[in-house]
Amino acid sequence: LAAKVEGVPVHRLLGETRRTAIPAYASLLRIGSPDNITTLLSKIDALSGATGSSVSTSGVITLNTGTVSNLSVSSSNSSAFAALGFTSTITKNRNGGGTAGTGGVIGNDIATFTKESISGGAVTAYNAAGTPVNLQLRWAKTDSASLGAGHSDSWNLFYQTDPNATGTTVGWVNTGQAFTFASDGSLTTPAGSGITINNVSVSGQSLGSVAFNISSGGLTQYASTSGAVTINTITQNGYAAGQLRSVAVNNSGLVVGTFSNGQNLNLAQVSLSHFNGTNYLKAMDGGAYAATEQSGAAIDGASGSISGSSLEGSNTDIADEFTKLIVTQQAYSANTKVITTANSMVQDLLNVLR
């Protein structure tokens, strides 16, 4: 990361650089009378292991220290140190990204963070209770291939944990994963399909662990003339709470419930069974059958299929049922004759008595 300071002396530059540290010693710089600012920056790079420190034609100095600790500049040679304008050891804490090492951007630094990062879009996610949560994303570049050997284009993804953060309250959280890109703009790291972001919380609403999945070619670093991120599609698979509206059985035997939030969930499954003595099942009302001692217990795993939203066709033996109907009709006719004969006998008896 580079810090740019314009229009200040070198000693002020070293004292105000942010996010980095230099174990510099003036006695090793070997500054000569013909040395200029560019030469000084090259010698500082050699000491710190960094590359790319420079001064532009407009006087803007970019200093890369190559480390992620706080800045500390000191020397055992007080005369040489004083020649640079230093009267004592110079220290400067890392700023601009929140407290060192926490991976968060505090409220005091959000304005700077917003200027030095780009929007990554937003998506409405849902927690375990079905509460909608507005998840805002931003990308911050942490390294650049333009700095030379050992550097690559690298970005970190941040999400907004507190939209109203002020002071030292954390407003944005770094997911902790470096997204690295090759020279052709393709993603090289992470190598898998995505990352898992643990303990995600937004405005007091916990989302738990969120899987951030990236499809093949879904995240690239192509040049943009506007300098803004181009967002094609961000989707999520959560959903709000819903009420059960209807139940149906599909052709696989699954009992599917349809909810008011548009989700369909499998609630149960109808299993198929067979019996060793099928003909000995006891017929029940409603077209159902019950197992008997002769039929044996139900055996799971029968072959067959289930037709959802369908009525079963009649399984009645027409010839057998007609035979039973004729027998019943004849029995009814015979009983009618018996009743008629009995009635005539009673009438005759009454007439004799008269």
C-alpha positions, 0 to 999 in steps of 0.5 A: 500500500502506498501513502502519498504526501504532497508539499512537505519535507522528507522528515515530515513524509517519513513521520506521516506515512501510514499503514507501514514500517521501516527499520531504517538507519541513517548511517546505512543510507550513505547520503551524499551531497549530490543525492536527490529525493529519487536517490533517497527513495531508492536507498530506502527501498533497498533497506526495507525490501520494498520497490516502487517508491517515487516522486512525481513531476508534481511533487507527490511522493509515494513511499512503499515500505514493504511491511504491515507494521507501524512506522518506526524510524531511528538511528544510532548515528545522531549526527546523520539522523539530525542531518535528515531533520530528525531530532528523535525516533519517529513513530507512526501508527497504521491508520486508514483501515481501522485498528491495526490487525483487526481487519475492520474499518472504524467510523472515523476512517469510513470516509477515507475507506470509501474514497480508496475502495470501490463498491461491490454491490449489495444483496438482500440476505436472510437470517435463520429467522427469515429476517431480511438483511441488506448486505453491502459489499466493497472492494479495496486494492491491497497490492498492485503488479505495477510495483514490480517483482514480487507484487500482484494485483490483489483485492480484499472484500469488505462487508458493512457490519454497521451502517451507522458506525462512528468514532471507534465503532467498526463499520466495515469488516474485511473478509480476510481473503486476498483475491489475486488476479493474473495479468489477463484479468482472470482470478488466480486466488482463491483457487476454489469456487469461493470462500466462507465468511464466518460470523457475519453480522449486519446491524445486530442481525446475525447471518452466521457463516455465509458461503461466498460462491464464485462461478467460473469467470464470475469474478475478473479484473478487466480494465474500466475507463470509469474506474468503477466496478461492473456488477452483472449478477449477485444472487443469494439462496435465502428466503423470508419466513412463510406460511404453508398454503397447500400440500400435494403429492408428486409422481415420486411419492413426495408430499410437497408443501407450498409456502407463501414465500414461494418456496416448495419443501418436501414434507414427507414421502409415501412409501410402497409396500407389498404383501405375501398374501395380497388376496387375503387383505381385508377391505375397508371403507374408502377403498382401503385395505387392512393386513390380516394374519393370512396376508402377512405384514407389509413388506417395504420396497414394492415396485410401482409408481404414484400418480400425483393429483390423480384419482385411482381407477375402479378395481371392482370385478364387474362380473362378480359384483353383477352376480352378487346383485342378481342373488340379492335381487332374487332374495329380495323378491323371495322375501317379498313373496313371503311377506305377501303370503303372510299378509293374505293369511292374516287377512283370511283369518280376520275375515273368519273371525268376523 
